[in-house]
Structure formats: structure tokens, C-alpha cells
Amino acid sequence: MTIPVAVLAQVGIDPGDELKVGVDGGRIVLEPALSLAERRREALRRHAGAFTGLYPPGYLEDLRDEWER
């Protein structure tokens, strides 16, 4: 099923988020499978450590030392 991105954005759902499917009377209802807090935690888990190794050891300390001069 394809849902327009603009519609997803209106309700705070991102492309790729899992949805629960339910029924309300004669209507099909789609809801996020996870709460907003759970989706945020999952996003953090997915991206945590993504930049490990980006800078050589000691680089950030050297940069901070430059700011203190």
C-alpha cells in the first residue's frame, strides 16, 4: 500500500514506519505500531554510533584546546 508522504507527515509517521491495522465500524484504521516515544528510541538506536571513527583519536580534544587559546 502506498500512502502519500504529505499524509504521513500530517500525523507524524515517517516512510518505513510500521503500522497497526484495525477496524472501526466499516472503516480500516492505520496507526503507528509503536508510540512516538518508542519510535524516537528506535531511531536513536538505529543511528547511535553512526559516526564512530569519523575523527582520528585526540582530534576533538585538540580542537577544544584551540578554542581555549
Long-range contacts (C-beta under 8 A, 24 or more apart in sequence): 3-30, 12-36, 14-39
